[in-house]
Amino acid sequence: MGSSVRCTVIVPTYNRRRLLELTLDSLDKQDLPRDQFEVLVVDDGSSDDTAAMVRGFEDRFDLRYFYQPDEGFRVAKARNVGIRHAAGDICVFVDSGVLLHSASLSAHVTAHEASVEPLALNGYVYCFNLDNEDARLIRKVVDVDDIDSSIASIARTGAWPDVREPFYERYSDDFHHLPAPWLMYWTCHASARTEQVREVGMYDEEFRQWGGEDLDLAYRLHRDGARFGVHREASAIHYPHDKDHGDNARFARENYRYIVEKYGTPIIRLLVEEPSIRFSMFNEVVEERGLPRCADYRTAGQA
């Protein structure tokens, strides 16, 4: 690893000025020295005063702002802008409204630098509600000025654990051994080596609606040898924001069909099976059916 910047935080955004502000404020409180990380905000065409707000953070840490015109949902392209301009050896992907514990960046960087293998790491995300069901209560409990204490309190009470916690409990925090570990790599808060992300082709910019672009990247990282796991010390809070779970689920299903068309392996085809297979049970279904792992399937010349 040759860069003096140890990690680049890439934050795509669109008309989420306040949520982005909270994310940037949490980045301002990181214990990683200021000269060892940079933050790239990539604006997907916001019409609010996002740009002006971001400028207010430019004297706090190494921050660059990029803007692309509003031509519809282009979060994949936005993240690629960040990846192309990243100076850090590690890319940390963070969504607007994800509030990081002060030790999160240090945890990501230390884990990657200690590993001989390339890693694809999840941060641990508290308060992730699929349909925003506990938004009012979460806002009441979370002190946005003291994220560390809020995380400690939530962890102590057991409220709103990472929605993937049952998966982690079933398979362990290091789940690389599974046939489809990439299913749980969600780039609301995750990291990977910059060089490897570039080598596998970054995000597929054909994704023009919500859902699946992170799984698509994760699948290629998996095929390229990345080791998947969760780092609990890289923790964060997913602060509530408006969402439409019904629309998101429909968009994701359409995107999964695109992923199946791209790769076509027996494991990948499970993404569009009806009735839908829960992600938490996906690997179990693969094992029960004796499906070949994707690399084995392709090696056998069957696709």
C-alpha positions in Angstrom: 0.0 0.0 0.0 1.7 3.1 -1.2 -0.5 6.1 -0.5 -0.1 8.3 2.6 -3.9 8.5 2.6 -5.0 5.3 4.2 -8.6 5.4 3.2 -11.1 7.3 1.1 -14.7 7.7 2.3 -17.1 7.9 -0.6 -20.5 9.3 0.1 -23.1 9.6 -2.7 -26.0 11.9 -2.0 -29.2 13.3 -3.6 -31.3 16.0 -1.9 -30.4 14.8 1.6 -28.8 17.9 2.9 -29.5 17.3 6.6 -28.7 13.6 6.5 -25.4 14.3 4.7 -24.6 16.9 7.3 -25.0 14.4 10.1 -22.8 11.9 8.2 -20.1 14.5 7.7 -20.3 15.6 11.3 -19.6 12.0 12.3 -16.6 11.9 10.0 -15.3 15.1 11.6 -15.1 13.2 14.9 -13.1 10.2 13.7 -10.0 9.2 15.7 -8.1 8.5 12.5 -5.6 11.4 12.0 -6.9 14.0 9.5 -4.0 13.5 7.1 -4.8 9.8 6.8 -8.3 9.9 5.3 -10.2 11.9 2.7 -13.9 12.3 2.1 -15.4 12.5 -1.4 -19.0 13.6 -1.6 -20.6 12.8 -5.0 -23.9 14.7 -5.6 -26.3 12.9 -8.0 -27.9 16.2 -9.0 -29.3 17.7 -5.8 -31.5 20.7 -6.1 -31.3 21.7 -2.4 -28.3 23.6 -0.8 -26.2 20.5 -0.5 -23.2 22.1 -2.1 -23.2 25.1 0.2 -23.5 22.8 3.3 -20.6 20.7 2.1 -18.4 23.7 1.7 -18.8 24.4 5.4 -16.8 21.2 6.2 -13.9 21.9 3.8 -11.8 23.4 6.6 -12.4 20.4 8.9 -10.9 17.6 7.0 -9.7 16.7 3.4 -13.0 17.0 1.5 -13.8 17.1 -2.1 -17.2 17.6 -3.7 -18.3 16.4 -7.1 -21.6 17.1 -8.9 -23.3 15.3 -11.7 -26.5 16.5 -13.4 -29.8 15.0 -12.3 -30.4 12.4 -15.0 -32.3 10.0 -12.8 -31.0 7.4 -10.3 -27.3 7.2 -10.9 -25.8 6.1 -7.5 -23.5 3.5 -9.2 -22.0 6.3 -11.4 -21.7 8.5 -8.4 -19.8 5.9 -6.4 -17.6 5.3 -9.5 -16.7 9.0 -9.6 -15.4 8.6 -6.0 -13.5 5.4 -6.8 -11.8 7.0 -9.8 -10.6 10.0 -7.7 -9.7 8.0 -4.6 -6.2 8.6 -3.2 -6.7 6.1 -0.3 -5.7 2.4 -0.4 -9.0 1.5 1.1 -12.5 2.7 -0.1 -15.0 3.1 2.7 -18.5 3.3 1.2 -21.0 5.3 3.4 -24.5 6.5 2.6 -25.9 9.8 3.5 -27.5 9.4 6.9 -25.1 6.7 8.2 -23.5 8.1 11.3 -20.1 6.5 12.1 -18.7 5.7 15.5 -15.5 7.7 16.0 -13.4 4.5 15.7 -15.0 3.2 12.5 -12.4 4.4 10.0 -9.6 3.2 12.2 -11.2 -0.2 12.4 -11.7 -0.5 8.7 -8.1 0.5 7.9 -6.5 -1.6 10.6 -8.3 -4.7 9.5 -7.4 -4.3 5.8 -3.8 -3.5 6.6 -3.4 -6.5 8.8 -4.8 -8.9 6.2 -2.8 -10.6 3.5 -6.0 -11.4 1.7 -8.1 -8.6 0.2 -11.2 -8.0 2.4 -14.7 -7.0 1.7 -15.8 -5.7 5.1 -19.2 -4.8 6.4 -19.4 -2.1 9.0 -22.0 -3.0 11.8 -25.1 -0.9 11.2 -27.5 -0.2 14.0 -31.1 1.0 13.5 -31.5 -0.1 9.9 -35.3 -0.4 9.5 -36.5 -1.9 6.2 -39.7 0.1 6.2 -38.7 3.0 8.5 -41.0 1.5 11.1 -39.3 2.8 14.3 -38.2 6.1 12.9 -39.8 8.3 15.5 -38.4 6.3 18.4 -34.9 6.0 16.9 -34.8 9.8 16.4 -35.8 10.2 20.0 -33.1 7.8 21.3 -30.2 8.8 19.1 -28.1 11.9 20.1 -26.7 13.1 16.9 -24.1 15.1 18.8 -22.8 12.0 20.6 -22.9 9.0 18.3 -20.5 7.0 20.3 -22.7 7.2 23.4 -25.8 6.5 21.4 -24.2 3.3 19.9 -23.1 2.2 23.3 -26.6 2.6 24.7 -28.3 0.8 21.8 -25.8 -2.0 22.0 -26.3 -2.3 25.8 -30.1 -2.5 25.5 -30.1 -4.8 22.4 -32.4 -2.4 20.6 -32.2 -2.2 16.8 -29.2 -4.5 16.1 -27.9 -4.7 12.5 -30.7 -6.4 10.5 -28.1 -8.9 9.4 -27.4 -10.0 13.0 -29.3 -13.3 12.7 -27.1 -14.1 9.7 -23.9 -13.3 11.6 -25.0 -15.4 14.5 -25.7 -18.3 12.3 -22.6 -18.2 10.2 -20.1 -16.1 12.3 -18.6 -12.7 11.7 -16.2 -14.2 9.1 -18.5 -15.8 6.6 -16.2 -16.2 3.7 -16.6 -19.9 3.7 -20.2 -19.6 2.4 -21.0 -20.1 -1.3 -22.7 -16.7 -1.5 -21.1 -14.4 1.1 -21.6 -11.4 -1.2 -25.3 -11.3 -0.4 -24.7 -9.4 2.8 -22.2 -6.8 1.4 -24.4 -3.7 1.5 -22.6 -0.5 0.7 -24.5 1.7 3.1 -21.4 1.1 5.2 -18.7 -1.2 3.9 -15.1 -1.2 2.7 -12.8 -2.8 0.2 -9.3 -2.3 -1.3 -9.4 0.5 -3.9 -7.1 -1.3 -6.3 -9.3 -4.4 -6.3 -12.5 -2.5 -6.7 -11.0 -0.8 -9.8 -9.7 -4.1 -11.1 -13.1 -5.8 -11.0 -14.7 -3.0 -12.9 -16.2 -0.9 -10.1 -20.0 -0.4 -10.0 -22.0 -1.3 -13.0 -23.6 1.9 -14.2 -26.4 0.1 -15.9 -28.2 0.0 -12.5 -30.5 3.0 -12.8 -32.9 2.3 -9.9 -32.6 1.3 -6.3 -31.1 -2.0 -5.2 -28.6 -4.6 -6.2 -25.6 -2.6 -7.5 -23.7 -3.4 -4.3 -24.4 -7.1 -4.6 -23.2 -7.0 -8.2 -19.9 -5.5 -7.1 -19.7 -7.8 -4.2 -20.2 -10.9 -6.5 -17.2 -9.8 -8.6 -15.1 -9.1 -5.5 -15.9 -12.6 -4.3 -14.9 -14.1 -7.7 -11.7 -12.1 -7.4 -10.8 -13.6 -4.0 -12.0 -11.0 -1.5 -12.7 -12.4 2.0 -16.0 -11.3 3.4 -16.9 -10.5 7.0 -18.3 -7.9 9.4 -16.2 -5.7 11.6 -18.2 -4.8 14.7 -15.8 -2.1 15.8 -16.6 -0.3 12.6 -20.0 0.5 13.9 -22.6 3.1 12.8 -26.2 4.2 13.1 -28.5 4.3 10.1 -30.5 7.4 10.9 -34.1 7.3 9.7 -35.2 8.8 6.5 -38.2 8.6 4.2 -38.3 5.5 2.0 -40.8 3.4 0.1 -40.1 -0.3 1.0 -42.6 -1.5 -1.6 -41.1 0.4 -4.5 -37.6 -0.5 -3.4 -38.5 -4.2 -3.3 -39.9 -4.0 -6.8 -36.9 -2.2 -8.2 -34.5 -4.6 -6.5 -36.3 -7.6 -8.1 -36.0 -6.0 -11.5 -32.3 -5.5 -10.9 -31.8 -9.0 -9.7 -33.1 -10.2 -13.1 -30.4 -8.1 -14.7 -27.8 -9.7 -12.4 -29.1 -13.2 -13.4 -28.8 -12.3 -17.1 -25.2 -11.1 -16.6 -23.9 -14.2 -14.7 -26.4 -17.0 -15.1 -24.9 -19.5 -12.6 -27.2 -21.8 -10.6 -26.5 -19.8 -7.4 -27.2 -16.5 -9.0 -30.5 -17.7 -10.5 -31.8 -18.2 -7.0 -32.1 -14.4 -6.7 -35.2 -14.5 -8.9 -36.8 -17.7 -7.7 -40.4 -17.6 -6.6 -41.4 -17.5 -3.9 -38.4 -15.4 -2.9 -35.7 -16.9 -0.9 -34.8 -14.9 2.2 -31.2 -13.7 2.1 -30.7 -15.1 5.6 -31.5 -18.6 4.3 -30.0 -18.3 0.8 -26.8 -20.1 1.5 -28.6 -22.9 3.3 -30.7 -23.4 0.2 -27.6 -23.6 -1.9 -26.1 -26.3 0.3 -29.4 -28.3 0.6 -29.7 -28.4 -3.2 -26.0 -29.2 -3.7 -25.6 -26.4 -6.2 -22.1 -26.0 -7.6 -20.2 -22.9 -6.5 -20.0 -20.3 -9.2 -16.3 -20.7 -9.9 -16.8 -24.5 -10.1 -19.8 -24.1 -12.4 -17.8 -21.9 -14.8 -14.7 -24.0 -14.7 -16.8 -27.0 -15.7 -17.7 -25.1 -18.9 -21.5 -25.1 -18.2 -22.0 -21.4 -18.7 
